[in-house]
Amino acid sequence: MQTSNEERRNAPRHDYDCLVLIACGEDGFLGHIDNVSASGCCVTRPEDWALPDGAEVRLFLLIDQRHVFSAAAKVVWNSPRFVGFQYLEMQPLPP
């Protein structure tokens, strides 16, 4: 029996809207956070997206002009519209 995404999540998701810089080595991609949880987040897929599932990245959530939240994560899935990330360590929810 296949489980839904909701059943596989480790923590509840919350709608969230902010810019995110996805850094991997010397490459960087800019997207928007769609939702977050303590274990990961969903981002609108950048137009130039080129990373495979399993790639480790550093996410920089641009909360506002003075606050940046940073977390190590890995790509766990992607679709034509979104990319899903799992944090390497559980994170507090951004304000």
PyMOL Python script that loads the backbone (N, CA, C, O; Angstrom):
from pymol import cmd

cmd.read_pdbstr("""\
ATOM      1  N   MET A   1       0.831  -1.186   0.000  1.00  0.00           N
ATOM      2  CA  MET A   1       0.000   0.000   0.000  1.00  0.00           C
ATOM      3  C   MET A   1       0.875   1.248   0.000  1.00  0.00           C
ATOM      4  O   MET A   1       1.788   1.360   0.818  1.00  0.00           O
ATOM      5  N   GLN A   2       0.615   2.173  -0.890  1.00  0.00           N
ATOM      6  CA  GLN A   2       1.388   3.402  -0.989  1.00  0.00           C
ATOM      7  C   GLN A   2       0.826   4.436  -0.028  1.00  0.00           C
ATOM      8  O   GLN A   2      -0.390   4.579   0.102  1.00  0.00           O
ATOM      9  N   THR A   3       1.730   5.168   0.654  1.00  0.00           N
ATOM     10  CA  THR A   3       1.277   6.197   1.585  1.00  0.00           C
ATOM     11  C   THR A   3       1.306   7.551   0.899  1.00  0.00           C
ATOM     12  O   THR A   3       2.070   7.764  -0.043  1.00  0.00           O
ATOM     13  N   SER A   4       0.476   8.460   1.372  1.00  0.00           N
ATOM     14  CA  SER A   4       0.456   9.809   0.819  1.00  0.00           C
ATOM     15  C   SER A   4       1.609  10.614   1.404  1.00  0.00           C
ATOM     16  O   SER A   4       2.214  10.211   2.397  1.00  0.00           O
ATOM     17  N   ASN A   5       1.914  11.765   0.780  1.00  0.00           N
ATOM     18  CA  ASN A   5       2.957  12.635   1.307  1.00  0.00           C
ATOM     19  C   ASN A   5       2.655  13.049   2.733  1.00  0.00           C
ATOM     20  O   ASN A   5       3.560  13.110   3.566  1.00  0.00           O
ATOM     21  N   GLU A   6       1.390  13.337   3.028  1.00  0.00           N
ATOM     22  CA  GLU A   6       1.002  13.763   4.370  1.00  0.00           C
ATOM     23  C   GLU A   6       1.343  12.691   5.397  1.00  0.00           C
ATOM     24  O   GLU A   6       1.808  13.012   6.490  1.00  0.00           O
ATOM     25  N   GLU A   7       1.116  11.415   5.060  1.00  0.00           N
ATOM     26  CA  GLU A   7       1.375  10.337   6.000  1.00  0.00           C
ATOM     27  C   GLU A   7       2.865  10.117   6.223  1.00  0.00           C
ATOM     28  O   GLU A   7       3.257   9.612   7.275  1.00  0.00           O
ATOM     29  N   ARG A   8       3.707  10.485   5.255  1.00  0.00           N
ATOM     30  CA  ARG A   8       5.146  10.264   5.371  1.00  0.00           C
ATOM     31  C   ARG A   8       5.870  11.408   6.064  1.00  0.00           C
ATOM     32  O   ARG A   8       7.046  11.259   6.397  1.00  0.00           O
ATOM     33  N   ARG A   9       5.230  12.526   6.292  1.00  0.00           N
ATOM     34  CA  ARG A   9       5.893  13.682   6.878  1.00  0.00           C
ATOM     35  C   ARG A   9       6.212  13.446   8.344  1.00  0.00           C
ATOM     36  O   ARG A   9       5.441  12.836   9.085  1.00  0.00           O
ATOM     37  N   ASN A  10       7.394  13.959   8.744  1.00  0.00           N
ATOM     38  CA  ASN A  10       7.834  13.834  10.129  1.00  0.00           C
ATOM     39  C   ASN A  10       7.292  14.944  11.018  1.00  0.00           C
ATOM     40  O   ASN A  10       7.273  14.804  12.241  1.00  0.00           O
ATOM     41  N   ALA A  11       6.851  16.051  10.413  1.00  0.00           N
ATOM     42  CA  ALA A  11       6.371  17.199  11.184  1.00  0.00           C
ATOM     43  C   ALA A  11       5.306  17.925  10.363  1.00  0.00           C
ATOM     44  O   ALA A  11       5.350  17.894   9.133  1.00  0.00           O
ATOM     45  N   PRO A  12       4.354  18.575  11.025  1.00  0.00           N
ATOM     46  CA  PRO A  12       3.307  19.299  10.289  1.00  0.00           C
ATOM     47  C   PRO A  12       3.889  20.457   9.474  1.00  0.00           C
ATOM     48  O   PRO A  12       4.839  21.114   9.900  1.00  0.00           O
ATOM     49  N   ARG A  13       3.306  20.694   8.299  1.00  0.00           N
ATOM     50  CA  ARG A  13       3.726  21.774   7.407  1.00  0.00           C
ATOM     51  C   ARG A  13       2.896  23.018   7.683  1.00  0.00           C
ATOM     52  O   ARG A  13       1.726  22.947   8.060  1.00  0.00           O
ATOM     53  N   HIS A  14       3.549  24.167   7.479  1.00  0.00           N
ATOM     54  CA  HIS A  14       2.883  25.455   7.653  1.00  0.00           C
ATOM     55  C   HIS A  14       3.142  26.297   6.413  1.00  0.00           C
ATOM     56  O   HIS A  14       4.275  26.378   5.939  1.00  0.00           O
ATOM     57  N   ASP A  15       2.086  26.926   5.884  1.00  0.00           N
ATOM     58  CA  ASP A  15       2.259  27.827   4.748  1.00  0.00           C
ATOM     59  C   ASP A  15       3.246  28.920   5.136  1.00  0.00           C
ATOM     60  O   ASP A  15       3.226  29.425   6.259  1.00  0.00           O
ATOM     61  N   TYR A  16       4.106  29.274   4.194  1.00  0.00           N
ATOM     62  CA  TYR A  16       5.117  30.290   4.459  1.00  0.00           C
ATOM     63  C   TYR A  16       5.495  30.912   3.130  1.00  0.00           C
ATOM     64  O   TYR A  16       5.470  30.232   2.103  1.00  0.00           O
ATOM     65  N   ASP A  17       5.844  32.183   3.127  1.00  0.00           N
ATOM     66  CA  ASP A  17       6.206  32.857   1.884  1.00  0.00           C
ATOM     67  C   ASP A  17       7.427  33.725   2.114  1.00  0.00           C
ATOM     68  O   ASP A  17       7.349  34.741   2.804  1.00  0.00           O
ATOM     69  N   CYS A  18       8.562  33.329   1.537  1.00  0.00           N
ATOM     70  CA  CYS A  18       9.759  34.151   1.559  1.00  0.00           C
ATOM     71  C   CYS A  18      10.684  33.669   0.450  1.00  0.00           C
ATOM     72  O   CYS A  18      10.525  32.562  -0.064  1.00  0.00           O
ATOM     73  N   LEU A  19      11.641  34.498   0.090  1.00  0.00           N
ATOM     74  CA  LEU A  19      12.650  34.093  -0.881  1.00  0.00           C
ATOM     75  C   LEU A  19      13.622  33.122  -0.225  1.00  0.00           C
ATOM     76  O   LEU A  19      13.851  33.178   0.984  1.00  0.00           O
ATOM     77  N   VAL A  20      14.193  32.229  -1.035  1.00  0.00           N
ATOM     78  CA  VAL A  20      15.209  31.315  -0.530  1.00  0.00           C
ATOM     79  C   VAL A  20      16.314  31.203  -1.565  1.00  0.00           C
ATOM     80  O   VAL A  20      16.051  31.062  -2.759  1.00  0.00           O
ATOM     81  N   LEU A  21      17.563  31.267  -1.092  1.00  0.00           N
ATOM     82  CA  LEU A  21      18.719  31.004  -1.921  1.00  0.00           C
ATOM     83  C   LEU A  21      19.144  29.579  -1.625  1.00  0.00           C
ATOM     84  O   LEU A  21      19.372  29.222  -0.469  1.00  0.00           O
ATOM     85  N   ILE A  22      19.250  28.765  -2.663  1.00  0.00           N
ATOM     86  CA  ILE A  22      19.654  27.364  -2.531  1.00  0.00           C
ATOM     87  C   ILE A  22      21.087  27.288  -3.046  1.00  0.00           C
ATOM     88  O   ILE A  22      21.325  27.453  -4.242  1.00  0.00           O
ATOM     89  N   ALA A  23      22.043  27.040  -2.152  1.00  0.00           N
ATOM     90  CA  ALA A  23      23.456  27.019  -2.518  1.00  0.00           C
ATOM     91  C   ALA A  23      23.980  25.582  -2.515  1.00  0.00           C
ATOM     92  O   ALA A  23      23.745  24.817  -1.579  1.00  0.00           O
ATOM     93  N   CYS A  24      24.699  25.237  -3.592  1.00  0.00           N
ATOM     94  CA  CYS A  24      25.318  23.909  -3.707  1.00  0.00           C
ATOM     95  C   CYS A  24      26.667  24.116  -4.387  1.00  0.00           C
ATOM     96  O   CYS A  24      26.731  24.372  -5.589  1.00  0.00           O
ATOM     97  N   GLY A  25      27.746  24.004  -3.610  1.00  0.00           N
ATOM     98  CA  GLY A  25      29.059  24.285  -4.170  1.00  0.00           C
ATOM     99  C   GLY A  25      29.104  25.718  -4.657  1.00  0.00           C
ATOM    100  O   GLY A  25      28.791  26.646  -3.911  1.00  0.00           O
ATOM    101  N   GLU A  26      29.495  25.899  -5.916  1.00  0.00           N
ATOM    102  CA  GLU A  26      29.554  27.241  -6.490  1.00  0.00           C
ATOM    103  C   GLU A  26      28.257  27.627  -7.198  1.00  0.00           C
ATOM    104  O   GLU A  26      28.155  28.732  -7.731  1.00  0.00           O
ATOM    105  N   ASP A  27      27.266  26.737  -7.214  1.00  0.00           N
ATOM    106  CA  ASP A  27      25.987  27.012  -7.864  1.00  0.00           C
ATOM    107  C   ASP A  27      24.989  27.576  -6.865  1.00  0.00           C
ATOM    108  O   ASP A  27      25.039  27.256  -5.677  1.00  0.00           O
ATOM    109  N   GLY A  28      24.087  28.414  -7.348  1.00  0.00           N
ATOM    110  CA  GLY A  28      23.034  28.961  -6.517  1.00  0.00           C
ATOM    111  C   GLY A  28      21.754  29.102  -7.316  1.00  0.00           C
ATOM    112  O   GLY A  28      21.786  29.390  -8.512  1.00  0.00           O
ATOM    113  N   PHE A  29      20.634  28.899  -6.655  1.00  0.00           N
ATOM    114  CA  PHE A  29      19.318  28.977  -7.280  1.00  0.00           C
ATOM    115  C   PHE A  29      18.420  29.806  -6.373  1.00  0.00           C
ATOM    116  O   PHE A  29      18.531  29.724  -5.149  1.00  0.00           O
ATOM    117  N   LEU A  30      17.544  30.591  -6.950  1.00  0.00           N
ATOM    118  CA  LEU A  30      16.632  31.424  -6.191  1.00  0.00           C
ATOM    119  C   LEU A  30      15.208  30.924  -6.379  1.00  0.00           C
ATOM    120  O   LEU A  30      14.763  30.711  -7.506  1.00  0.00           O
ATOM    121  N   GLY A  31      14.493  30.737  -5.273  1.00  0.00           N
ATOM    122  CA  GLY A  31      13.112  30.275  -5.314  1.00  0.00           C
ATOM    123  C   GLY A  31      12.301  30.930  -4.213  1.00  0.00           C
ATOM    124  O   GLY A  31      12.792  31.816  -3.513  1.00  0.00           O
ATOM    125  N   HIS A  32      11.055  30.494  -4.062  1.00  0.00           N
ATOM    126  CA  HIS A  32      10.162  30.966  -3.005  1.00  0.00           C
ATOM    127  C   HIS A  32       9.760  29.774  -2.148  1.00  0.00           C
ATOM    128  O   HIS A  32       9.433  28.705  -2.662  1.00  0.00           O
ATOM    129  N   ILE A  33       9.789  29.970  -0.850  1.00  0.00           N
ATOM    130  CA  ILE A  33       9.297  28.949   0.071  1.00  0.00           C
ATOM    131  C   ILE A  33       7.778  28.901  -0.060  1.00  0.00           C
ATOM    132  O   ILE A  33       7.114  29.938  -0.050  1.00  0.00           O
ATOM    133  N   ASP A  34       7.235  27.698  -0.182  1.00  0.00           N
ATOM    134  CA  ASP A  34       5.787  27.508  -0.237  1.00  0.00           C
ATOM    135  C   ASP A  34       5.264  27.094   1.139  1.00  0.00           C
ATOM    136  O   ASP A  34       4.244  27.599   1.609  1.00  0.00           O
ATOM    137  N   ASN A  35       5.988  26.160   1.779  1.00  0.00           N
ATOM    138  CA  ASN A  35       5.633  25.751   3.133  1.00  0.00           C
ATOM    139  C   ASN A  35       6.857  25.213   3.847  1.00  0.00           C
ATOM    140  O   ASN A  35       7.828  24.804   3.210  1.00  0.00           O
ATOM    141  N   VAL A  36       6.809  25.214   5.184  1.00  0.00           N
ATOM    142  CA  VAL A  36       7.932  24.767   6.008  1.00  0.00           C
ATOM    143  C   VAL A  36       7.429  23.867   7.125  1.00  0.00           C
ATOM    144  O   VAL A  36       6.249  23.873   7.477  1.00  0.00           O
ATOM    145  N   SER A  37       8.359  23.096   7.670  1.00  0.00           N
ATOM    146  CA  SER A  37       8.128  22.327   8.887  1.00  0.00           C
ATOM    147  C   SER A  37       9.457  22.260   9.621  1.00  0.00           C
ATOM    148  O   SER A  37      10.452  22.815   9.155  1.00  0.00           O
ATOM    149  N   ALA A  38       9.482  21.597  10.749  1.00  0.00           N
ATOM    150  CA  ALA A  38      10.727  21.432  11.495  1.00  0.00           C
ATOM    151  C   ALA A  38      11.685  20.482  10.778  1.00  0.00           C
ATOM    152  O   ALA A  38      12.881  20.472  11.069  1.00  0.00           O
ATOM    153  N   SER A  39      11.164  19.680   9.837  1.00  0.00           N
ATOM    154  CA  SER A  39      12.013  18.694   9.167  1.00  0.00           C
ATOM    155  C   SER A  39      12.330  19.011   7.712  1.00  0.00           C
ATOM    156  O   SER A  39      13.151  18.326   7.103  1.00  0.00           O
ATOM    157  N   GLY A  40      11.690  20.047   7.130  1.00  0.00           N
ATOM    158  CA  GLY A  40      11.980  20.358   5.739  1.00  0.00           C
ATOM    159  C   GLY A  40      11.103  21.462   5.197  1.00  0.00           C
ATOM    160  O   GLY A  40      10.375  22.125   5.935  1.00  0.00           O
ATOM    161  N   CYS A  41      11.189  21.646   3.877  1.00  0.00           N
ATOM    162  CA  CYS A  41      10.397  22.700   3.245  1.00  0.00           C
ATOM    163  C   CYS A  41      10.154  22.359   1.779  1.00  0.00           C
ATOM    164  O   CYS A  41      10.820  21.503   1.197  1.00  0.00           O
ATOM    165  N   CYS A  42       9.184  23.054   1.205  1.00  0.00           N
ATOM    166  CA  CYS A  42       8.827  22.937  -0.202  1.00  0.00           C
ATOM    167  C   CYS A  42       9.070  24.294  -0.841  1.00  0.00           C
ATOM    168  O   CYS A  42       8.644  25.324  -0.320  1.00  0.00           O
ATOM    169  N   VAL A  43       9.764  24.282  -1.983  1.00  0.00           N
ATOM    170  CA  VAL A  43      10.177  25.511  -2.656  1.00  0.00           C
ATOM    171  C   VAL A  43       9.669  25.479  -4.097  1.00  0.00           C
ATOM    172  O   VAL A  43       9.650  24.420  -4.725  1.00  0.00           O
ATOM    173  N   THR A  44       9.255  26.641  -4.623  1.00  0.00           N
ATOM    174  CA  THR A  44       8.930  26.697  -6.046  1.00  0.00           C
ATOM    175  C   THR A  44      10.198  26.348  -6.815  1.00  0.00           C
ATOM    176  O   THR A  44      11.284  26.827  -6.486  1.00  0.00           O
ATOM    177  N   ARG A  45      10.058  25.529  -7.820  1.00  0.00           N
ATOM    178  CA  ARG A  45      11.230  25.057  -8.571  1.00  0.00           C
ATOM    179  C   ARG A  45      11.827  26.212  -9.389  1.00  0.00           C
ATOM    180  O   ARG A  45      11.142  26.798 -10.228  1.00  0.00           O
ATOM    181  N   PRO A  46      13.110  26.537  -9.144  1.00  0.00           N
ATOM    182  CA  PRO A  46      13.757  27.575  -9.958  1.00  0.00           C
ATOM    183  C   PRO A  46      13.798  27.156 -11.427  1.00  0.00           C
ATOM    184  O   PRO A  46      13.917  25.971 -11.739  1.00  0.00           O
ATOM    185  N   GLU A  47      13.696  28.150 -12.336  1.00  0.00           N
ATOM    186  CA  GLU A  47      13.690  27.858 -13.774  1.00  0.00           C
ATOM    187  C   GLU A  47      14.939  27.120 -14.222  1.00  0.00           C
ATOM    188  O   GLU A  47      14.866  26.272 -15.111  1.00  0.00           O
ATOM    189  N   ASP A  48      16.080  27.424 -13.625  1.00  0.00           N
ATOM    190  CA  ASP A  48      17.348  26.821 -14.030  1.00  0.00           C
ATOM    191  C   ASP A  48      17.751  25.635 -13.141  1.00  0.00           C
ATOM    192  O   ASP A  48      18.935  25.318 -13.039  1.00  0.00           O
ATOM    193  N   TRP A  49      16.784  24.986 -12.505  1.00  0.00           N
ATOM    194  CA  TRP A  49      17.053  23.901 -11.558  1.00  0.00           C
ATOM    195  C   TRP A  49      17.850  22.782 -12.234  1.00  0.00           C
ATOM    196  O   TRP A  49      17.485  22.329 -13.319  1.00  0.00           O
ATOM    197  N   ALA A  50      18.940  22.335 -11.595  1.00  0.00           N
ATOM    198  CA  ALA A  50      19.794  21.316 -12.200  1.00  0.00           C
ATOM    199  C   ALA A  50      20.333  20.312 -11.190  1.00  0.00           C
ATOM    200  O   ALA A  50      21.262  19.572 -11.514  1.00  0.00           O
ATOM    201  N   LEU A  51      19.783  20.258  -9.973  1.00  0.00           N
ATOM    202  CA  LEU A  51      20.312  19.351  -8.959  1.00  0.00           C
ATOM    203  C   LEU A  51      19.485  18.074  -8.875  1.00  0.00           C
ATOM    204  O   LEU A  51      18.259  18.115  -8.983  1.00  0.00           O
ATOM    205  N   PRO A  52      20.156  16.937  -8.681  1.00  0.00           N
ATOM    206  CA  PRO A  52      19.431  15.671  -8.564  1.00  0.00           C
ATOM    207  C   PRO A  52      18.916  15.449  -7.145  1.00  0.00           C
ATOM    208  O   PRO A  52      19.381  16.088  -6.202  1.00  0.00           O
ATOM    209  N   ASP A  53      17.960  14.547  -7.000  1.00  0.00           N
ATOM    210  CA  ASP A  53      17.524  14.121  -5.673  1.00  0.00           C
ATOM    211  C   ASP A  53      18.744  13.580  -4.936  1.00  0.00           C
ATOM    212  O   ASP A  53      19.583  12.897  -5.524  1.00  0.00           O
ATOM    213  N   GLY A  54      18.835  13.889  -3.644  1.00  0.00           N
ATOM    214  CA  GLY A  54      19.964  13.451  -2.830  1.00  0.00           C
ATOM    215  C   GLY A  54      21.074  14.485  -2.718  1.00  0.00           C
ATOM    216  O   GLY A  54      21.948  14.346  -1.863  1.00  0.00           O
ATOM    217  N   ALA A  55      21.067  15.517  -3.555  1.00  0.00           N
ATOM    218  CA  ALA A  55      22.103  16.552  -3.491  1.00  0.00           C
ATOM    219  C   ALA A  55      22.000  17.305  -2.163  1.00  0.00           C
ATOM    220  O   ALA A  55      20.908  17.677  -1.735  1.00  0.00           O
ATOM    221  N   GLU A  56      23.146  17.526  -1.519  1.00  0.00           N
ATOM    222  CA  GLU A  56      23.157  18.303  -0.285  1.00  0.00           C
ATOM    223  C   GLU A  56      23.365  19.765  -0.615  1.00  0.00           C
ATOM    224  O   GLU A  56      24.191  20.114  -1.458  1.00  0.00           O
ATOM    225  N   VAL A  57      22.604  20.622   0.062  1.00  0.00           N
ATOM    226  CA  VAL A  57      22.602  22.057  -0.200  1.00  0.00           C
ATOM    227  C   VAL A  57      22.607  22.826   1.119  1.00  0.00           C
ATOM    228  O   VAL A  57      22.459  22.245   2.193  1.00  0.00           O
ATOM    229  N   ARG A  58      22.778  24.133   1.017  1.00  0.00           N
ATOM    230  CA  ARG A  58      22.540  25.027   2.142  1.00  0.00           C
ATOM    231  C   ARG A  58      21.446  25.981   1.704  1.00  0.00           C
ATOM    232  O   ARG A  58      21.554  26.632   0.665  1.00  0.00           O
ATOM    233  N   LEU A  59      20.387  26.059   2.508  1.00  0.00           N
ATOM    234  CA  LEU A  59      19.265  26.950   2.238  1.00  0.00           C
ATOM    235  C   LEU A  59      19.427  28.229   3.048  1.00  0.00           C
ATOM    236  O   LEU A  59      19.740  28.184   4.238  1.00  0.00           O
ATOM    237  N   PHE A  60      19.213  29.372   2.395  1.00  0.00           N
ATOM    238  CA  PHE A  60      19.231  30.664   3.061  1.00  0.00           C
ATOM    239  C   PHE A  60      17.863  31.298   2.851  1.00  0.00           C
ATOM    240  O   PHE A  60      17.581  31.840   1.783  1.00  0.00           O
ATOM    241  N   LEU A  61      17.014  31.228   3.874  1.00  0.00           N
ATOM    242  CA  LEU A  61      15.683  31.828   3.817  1.00  0.00           C
ATOM    243  C   LEU A  61      15.809  33.302   4.144  1.00  0.00           C
ATOM    244  O   LEU A  61      16.288  33.657   5.222  1.00  0.00           O
ATOM    245  N   LEU A  62      15.385  34.169   3.228  1.00  0.00           N
ATOM    246  CA  LEU A  62      15.481  35.610   3.406  1.00  0.00           C
ATOM    247  C   LEU A  62      14.194  36.089   4.069  1.00  0.00           C
ATOM    248  O   LEU A  62      13.254  36.509   3.395  1.00  0.00           O
ATOM    249  N   ILE A  63      14.164  36.020   5.397  1.00  0.00           N
ATOM    250  CA  ILE A  63      12.957  36.296   6.177  1.00  0.00           C
ATOM    251  C   ILE A  63      12.488  37.734   5.965  1.00  0.00           C
ATOM    252  O   ILE A  63      11.312  37.969   5.688  1.00  0.00           O
ATOM    253  N   ASP A  64      13.388  38.681   6.091  1.00  0.00           N
ATOM    254  CA  ASP A  64      13.117  40.085   5.805  1.00  0.00           C
ATOM    255  C   ASP A  64      14.460  40.738   5.510  1.00  0.00           C
ATOM    256  O   ASP A  64      15.458  40.038   5.337  1.00  0.00           O
ATOM    257  N   GLN A  65      14.506  42.055   5.450  1.00  0.00           N
ATOM    258  CA  GLN A  65      15.741  42.739   5.061  1.00  0.00           C
ATOM    259  C   GLN A  65      16.867  42.581   6.075  1.00  0.00           C
ATOM    260  O   GLN A  65      18.024  42.855   5.757  1.00  0.00           O
ATOM    261  N   ARG A  66      16.548  42.146   7.287  1.00  0.00           N
ATOM    262  CA  ARG A  66      17.584  42.034   8.324  1.00  0.00           C
ATOM    263  C   ARG A  66      17.803  40.615   8.815  1.00  0.00           C
ATOM    264  O   ARG A  66      18.770  40.377   9.538  1.00  0.00           O
ATOM    265  N   HIS A  67      16.960  39.670   8.463  1.00  0.00           N
ATOM    266  CA  HIS A  67      17.062  38.326   9.018  1.00  0.00           C
ATOM    267  C   HIS A  67      17.179  37.266   7.922  1.00  0.00           C
ATOM    268  O   HIS A  67      16.393  37.230   6.975  1.00  0.00           O
ATOM    269  N   VAL A  68      18.173  36.415   8.080  1.00  0.00           N
ATOM    270  CA  VAL A  68      18.382  35.283   7.180  1.00  0.00           C
ATOM    271  C   VAL A  68      18.473  34.034   8.042  1.00  0.00           C
ATOM    272  O   VAL A  68      19.212  34.000   9.026  1.00  0.00           O
ATOM    273  N   PHE A  69      17.726  33.023   7.672  1.00  0.00           N
ATOM    274  CA  PHE A  69      17.760  31.730   8.355  1.00  0.00           C
ATOM    275  C   PHE A  69      18.511  30.764   7.453  1.00  0.00           C
ATOM    276  O   PHE A  69      18.231  30.702   6.256  1.00  0.00           O
ATOM    277  N   SER A  70      19.452  30.015   7.994  1.00  0.00           N
ATOM    278  CA  SER A  70      20.265  29.105   7.193  1.00  0.00           C
ATOM    279  C   SER A  70      20.154  27.688   7.741  1.00  0.00           C
ATOM    280  O   SER A  70      20.153  27.480   8.954  1.00  0.00           O
ATOM    281  N   ALA A  71      20.061  26.709   6.831  1.00  0.00           N
ATOM    282  CA  ALA A  71      19.998  25.306   7.244  1.00  0.00           C
ATOM    283  C   ALA A  71      20.596  24.413   6.164  1.00  0.00           C
ATOM    284  O   ALA A  71      20.408  24.654   4.971  1.00  0.00           O
ATOM    285  N   ALA A  72      21.310  23.391   6.588  1.00  0.00           N
ATOM    286  CA  ALA A  72      21.794  22.360   5.669  1.00  0.00           C
ATOM    287  C   ALA A  72      20.634  21.432   5.362  1.00  0.00           C
ATOM    288  O   ALA A  72      19.852  21.096   6.251  1.00  0.00           O
ATOM    289  N   ALA A  73      20.516  21.014   4.104  1.00  0.00           N
ATOM    290  CA  ALA A  73      19.392  20.173   3.685  1.00  0.00           C
ATOM    291  C   ALA A  73      19.813  19.306   2.507  1.00  0.00           C
ATOM    292  O   ALA A  73      20.902  19.458   1.953  1.00  0.00           O
ATOM    293  N   LYS A  74      18.921  18.396   2.140  1.00  0.00           N
ATOM    294  CA  LYS A  74      19.144  17.622   0.918  1.00  0.00           C
ATOM    295  C   LYS A  74      17.858  17.605   0.112  1.00  0.00           C
ATOM    296  O   LYS A  74      16.757  17.687   0.656  1.00  0.00           O
ATOM    297  N   VAL A  75      18.027  17.497  -1.204  1.00  0.00           N
ATOM    298  CA  VAL A  75      16.881  17.412  -2.108  1.00  0.00           C
ATOM    299  C   VAL A  75      16.281  16.021  -1.951  1.00  0.00           C
ATOM    300  O   VAL A  75      16.987  15.023  -2.097  1.00  0.00           O
ATOM    301  N   VAL A  76      14.980  15.944  -1.655  1.00  0.00           N
ATOM    302  CA  VAL A  76      14.346  14.631  -1.503  1.00  0.00           C
ATOM    303  C   VAL A  76      13.340  14.327  -2.615  1.00  0.00           C
ATOM    304  O   VAL A  76      13.001  13.165  -2.835  1.00  0.00           O
ATOM    305  N   TRP A  77      12.864  15.346  -3.311  1.00  0.00           N
ATOM    306  CA  TRP A  77      11.980  15.128  -4.455  1.00  0.00           C
ATOM    307  C   TRP A  77      11.899  16.422  -5.262  1.00  0.00           C
ATOM    308  O   TRP A  77      12.191  17.506  -4.758  1.00  0.00           O
ATOM    309  N   ASN A  78      11.499  16.284  -6.522  1.00  0.00           N
ATOM    310  CA  ASN A  78      11.216  17.470  -7.313  1.00  0.00           C
ATOM    311  C   ASN A  78      10.170  17.129  -8.357  1.00  0.00           C
ATOM    312  O   ASN A  78      10.025  15.980  -8.774  1.00  0.00           O
ATOM    313  N   SER A  79       9.450  18.154  -8.764  1.00  0.00           N
ATOM    314  CA  SER A  79       8.413  18.030  -9.776  1.00  0.00           C
ATOM    315  C   SER A  79       8.572  19.221 -10.718  1.00  0.00           C
ATOM    316  O   SER A  79       9.440  20.063 -10.487  1.00  0.00           O
ATOM    317  N   PRO A  80       7.771  19.317 -11.756  1.00  0.00           N
ATOM    318  CA  PRO A  80       7.886  20.488 -12.638  1.00  0.00           C
ATOM    319  C   PRO A  80       7.625  21.819 -11.922  1.00  0.00           C
ATOM    320  O   PRO A  80       8.074  22.862 -12.397  1.00  0.00           O
ATOM    321  N   ARG A  81       6.910  21.805 -10.793  1.00  0.00           N
ATOM    322  CA  ARG A  81       6.566  23.059 -10.100  1.00  0.00           C
ATOM    323  C   ARG A  81       7.291  23.281  -8.784  1.00  0.00           C
ATOM    324  O   ARG A  81       7.485  24.430  -8.385  1.00  0.00           O
ATOM    325  N   PHE A  82       7.702  22.211  -8.089  1.00  0.00           N
ATOM    326  CA  PHE A  82       8.245  22.344  -6.741  1.00  0.00           C
ATOM    327  C   PHE A  82       9.463  21.452  -6.528  1.00  0.00           C
ATOM    328  O   PHE A  82       9.697  20.494  -7.265  1.00  0.00           O
ATOM    329  N   VAL A  83      10.242  21.803  -5.481  1.00  0.00           N
ATOM    330  CA  VAL A  83      11.361  20.982  -5.015  1.00  0.00           C
ATOM    331  C   VAL A  83      11.174  20.798  -3.515  1.00  0.00           C
ATOM    332  O   VAL A  83      10.899  21.760  -2.798  1.00  0.00           O
ATOM    333  N   GLY A  84      11.321  19.565  -3.040  1.00  0.00           N
ATOM    334  CA  GLY A  84      11.188  19.266  -1.618  1.00  0.00           C
ATOM    335  C   GLY A  84      12.545  19.040  -0.983  1.00  0.00           C
ATOM    336  O   GLY A  84      13.390  18.340  -1.540  1.00  0.00           O
ATOM    337  N   PHE A  85      12.752  19.634   0.186  1.00  0.00           N
ATOM    338  CA  PHE A  85      14.009  19.511   0.912  1.00  0.00           C
ATOM    339  C   PHE A  85      13.766  18.921   2.292  1.00  0.00           C
ATOM    340  O   PHE A  85      12.749  19.197   2.928  1.00  0.00           O
ATOM    341  N   GLN A  86      14.701  18.114   2.744  1.00  0.00           N
ATOM    342  CA  GLN A  86      14.696  17.608   4.112  1.00  0.00           C
ATOM    343  C   GLN A  86      15.920  18.200   4.799  1.00  0.00           C
ATOM    344  O   GLN A  86      17.038  18.076   4.300  1.00  0.00           O
ATOM    345  N   TYR A  87      15.704  18.851   5.961  1.00  0.00           N
ATOM    346  CA  TYR A  87      16.821  19.388   6.707  1.00  0.00           C
ATOM    347  C   TYR A  87      17.680  18.237   7.222  1.00  0.00           C
ATOM    348  O   TYR A  87      17.158  17.170   7.545  1.00  0.00           O
ATOM    349  N   LEU A  88      18.989  18.448   7.298  1.00  0.00           N
ATOM    350  CA  LEU A  88      19.874  17.425   7.833  1.00  0.00           C
ATOM    351  C   LEU A  88      19.710  17.294   9.333  1.00  0.00           C
ATOM    352  O   LEU A  88      19.989  16.234   9.894  1.00  0.00           O
ATOM    353  N   GLU A  89      19.254  18.371  10.003  1.00  0.00           N
ATOM    354  CA  GLU A  89      18.892  18.353  11.420  1.00  0.00           C
ATOM    355  C   GLU A  89      17.587  19.118  11.582  1.00  0.00           C
ATOM    356  O   GLU A  89      17.354  20.097  10.872  1.00  0.00           O
ATOM    357  N   MET A  90      16.742  18.692  12.496  1.00  0.00           N
ATOM    358  CA  MET A  90      15.478  19.396  12.737  1.00  0.00           C
ATOM    359  C   MET A  90      15.769  20.866  13.037  1.00  0.00           C
ATOM    360  O   MET A  90      16.774  21.196  13.666  1.00  0.00           O
ATOM    361  N   GLN A  91      14.864  21.753  12.571  1.00  0.00           N
ATOM    362  CA  GLN A  91      15.051  23.191  12.694  1.00  0.00           C
ATOM    363  C   GLN A  91      13.831  23.826  13.352  1.00  0.00           C
ATOM    364  O   GLN A  91      12.715  23.320  13.232  1.00  0.00           O
ATOM    365  N   PRO A  92      14.060  24.960  14.061  1.00  0.00           N
ATOM    366  CA  PRO A  92      12.897  25.701  14.561  1.00  0.00           C
ATOM    367  C   PRO A  92      12.184  26.341  13.377  1.00  0.00           C
ATOM    368  O   PRO A  92      12.809  26.647  12.361  1.00  0.00           O
ATOM    369  N   LEU A  93      10.885  26.542  13.509  1.00  0.00           N
ATOM    370  CA  LEU A  93      10.139  27.226  12.462  1.00  0.00           C
ATOM    371  C   LEU A  93      10.564  28.679  12.403  1.00  0.00           C
ATOM    372  O   LEU A  93      10.724  29.314  13.445  1.00  0.00           O
ATOM    373  N   PRO A  94      10.755  29.229  11.187  1.00  0.00           N
ATOM    374  CA  PRO A  94      11.111  30.651  11.103  1.00  0.00           C
ATOM    375  C   PRO A  94       9.946  31.521  11.552  1.00  0.00           C
ATOM    376  O   PRO A  94       8.788  31.106  11.496  1.00  0.00           O
ATOM    377  N   PRO A  95      10.269  32.754  12.006  1.00  0.00           N
ATOM    378  CA  PRO A  95       9.198  33.640  12.498  1.00  0.00           C
ATOM    379  C   PRO A  95       8.255  34.058  11.386  1.00  0.00           C
ATOM    380  O   PRO A  95       7.303  34.800  11.631  1.00  0.00           O
TER     381      PRO A  95
END
""", "prot")
cmd.dss("prot")
cmd.show_as("cartoon", "prot")
cmd.util.cbc("prot")
cmd.orient("prot")
